[in-house]
Amino acid sequence: MDDAVTPSAVPATAETTRSPRPGDFAVVRITGGVGRLIRIGQWLNGDGYADYEHAFILVGDDMVIEAQPGGARKTPLATYQDRPIRWSSERFPLTNNQRAAIVSAAHRYLGVPYSFLDYLALATHRFRLPGNGLLKGFVADSRHQICSQLVDQCYRDAGVSLFPNHRWPGYVTPAELARLLK
């Protein structure tokens, strides 16, 4: 489970010096209408117009698990081969046990519904609108997720904190994950 990904599976545009391994996450550009909606959601959340709109976790065998409309699913990494990808490889030191726990967590979230409403809830919190207390529970609920929440939750389930600043659980966008990788 902890073998490195074959070099052919890593896009030529990958921004890492080492092949990603199972448990690593990545951010990637999404084009078209969905990409534009996510960019707007990230802007509303205070992220500006970020360069990355999607995130996923490498689970091995050239496959990723990602949250998508229709539910979290397993997808071939090759789906993203012609897009700029920024990997977490070498940026977060993970043990083999942590990698296995992240991959296991990702598999547990397969089928979890996607939630565009989470972007609205995140923006409501960002702008300190009424109802924040109720929204905190909604955003933290792992029974619906956006892609970046899936990544963050899998790492949290494995005991790895990507954001040690005591933010709300689930309060994360692809742009925030991308900032971790600069």
C-alpha positions in Angstrom: 0.0 0.0 0.0 2.9 2.4 0.6 4.7 1.9 -2.6 5.6 5.0 -4.6 3.4 5.8 -7.6 4.8 4.8 -10.9 6.5 7.8 -12.7 4.1 7.4 -15.7 1.2 8.3 -13.4 2.7 11.6 -12.3 1.8 14.4 -14.7 4.7 16.2 -16.3 3.4 19.4 -14.7 3.6 18.0 -11.2 5.3 20.5 -8.9 7.4 18.1 -6.8 10.8 16.5 -7.1 9.6 13.2 -5.8 6.8 10.9 -7.0 3.7 11.2 -4.8 2.9 8.3 -2.6 -0.4 7.0 -1.3 -1.7 9.4 1.3 -0.3 12.5 -0.4 -2.9 15.0 -1.5 -2.9 17.4 -4.5 -4.6 20.5 -5.7 -5.5 20.9 -9.4 -7.1 23.4 -11.8 -10.7 22.7 -12.8 -12.0 24.4 -16.0 -15.5 25.1 -17.2 -18.6 26.0 -15.3 -17.9 24.0 -12.2 -14.4 25.5 -11.9 -15.9 29.0 -12.2 -18.4 28.3 -9.5 -15.7 27.0 -7.2 -13.5 30.1 -7.9 -16.5 32.3 -7.0 -17.1 30.3 -3.8 -13.4 30.6 -2.9 -13.6 34.3 -3.6 -16.6 34.7 -1.3 -14.7 32.9 1.3 -11.9 35.4 1.2 -9.4 33.3 -0.8 -9.4 35.6 -3.8 -9.3 34.1 -7.3 -7.1 31.1 -6.5 -5.2 29.1 -9.1 -6.5 25.7 -7.8 -10.1 24.7 -7.5 -10.0 21.0 -6.7 -8.2 18.6 -4.3 -7.9 14.8 -3.9 -5.9 12.1 -2.1 -3.7 9.5 -3.9 -4.7 6.1 -2.7 -2.4 3.9 -4.8 -2.6 2.0 -8.1 -2.7 5.4 -9.9 -6.1 6.1 -8.3 -7.3 9.1 -6.3 -10.3 9.6 -4.1 -12.1 12.9 -4.5 -15.3 14.6 -3.6 -17.3 15.4 -6.7 -21.0 16.3 -7.4 -22.7 12.9 -7.1 -20.5 11.8 -4.2 -17.0 11.0 -3.3 -15.5 8.6 -5.8 -12.3 6.8 -6.9 -10.9 8.2 -10.1 -7.8 7.4 -12.2 -5.0 9.9 -11.6 -4.6 10.1 -15.4 -7.8 12.1 -15.5 -5.7 15.1 -14.4 -2.6 14.4 -16.4 -2.8 17.5 -18.7 -3.5 19.9 -15.8 -1.1 21.7 -13.4 -1.0 19.7 -10.2 0.6 20.7 -6.9 1.4 17.7 -4.7 1.9 17.6 -0.9 4.8 15.3 -1.4 7.8 16.3 0.7 5.8 19.1 2.4 4.3 17.0 5.1 6.4 14.3 6.7 4.1 11.2 7.0 4.9 7.9 8.5 3.9 4.7 6.7 1.1 4.2 9.4 -0.2 7.7 8.8 -0.2 7.2 5.1 -2.2 3.9 5.5 -4.6 5.6 7.9 -5.2 8.5 5.4 -5.9 6.1 2.5 -8.2 4.0 4.8 -10.1 7.1 5.8 -10.5 8.2 2.1 -12.0 4.8 1.3 -14.5 5.2 4.2 -15.7 8.4 2.6 -16.5 6.9 -0.8 -20.1 7.8 -1.7 -20.4 10.7 0.7 -22.5 13.4 -1.0 -20.9 16.6 -2.3 -22.2 19.8 -0.8 -22.1 23.1 -2.6 -23.9 24.4 0.5 -20.7 24.1 2.4 -19.2 27.0 0.3 -22.2 29.1 1.3 -21.7 28.1 5.0 -18.0 28.9 4.8 -18.7 32.3 3.3 -21.4 33.0 5.9 -18.8 32.3 8.6 -16.2 34.4 6.9 -18.5 37.4 6.8 -19.7 36.8 10.3 -23.3 36.7 9.3 -26.0 35.5 11.8 -26.3 31.7 12.4 -22.6 30.9 12.8 -23.2 28.6 15.7 -25.5 26.4 13.6 -23.2 26.6 10.6 -20.2 25.3 12.6 -21.9 22.0 13.1 -23.0 21.9 9.4 -19.5 22.6 8.1 -17.9 20.0 10.5 -20.4 17.3 9.5 -18.5 14.7 7.4 -21.7 13.3 5.9 -21.4 15.9 3.1 -18.2 17.4 1.9 -16.4 19.5 -0.7 -13.1 18.2 -2.0 -10.9 20.1 0.3 -13.0 19.0 3.4 -12.5 15.4 2.3 -8.7 15.9 2.2 -8.7 17.7 5.6 -11.0 15.2 7.2 -8.9 12.2 6.1 -5.8 13.8 7.5 -7.6 14.6 10.7 -8.9 11.0 11.0 -5.2 9.9 10.7 -4.2 12.2 13.5 -2.5 14.7 11.1 -3.4 18.4 11.5 -2.9 20.4 8.3 -4.2 23.5 10.0 -2.9 23.9 13.6 -4.7 27.2 14.1 -7.8 25.8 15.8 -10.1 26.6 12.9 -13.5 25.0 12.6 -13.3 21.4 11.5 -14.0 21.4 7.7 -13.3 25.1 7.3 -11.0 24.7 4.3 -11.1 25.3 0.6 -8.8 24.1 -2.2 -7.1 27.5 -2.2 -6.2 27.1 1.4 -4.7 23.7 0.7 -2.8 25.2 -2.2 -1.4 27.9 0.1 0.0 25.1 2.4 2.0 23.8 -0.6 3.8 27.0 -1.7 
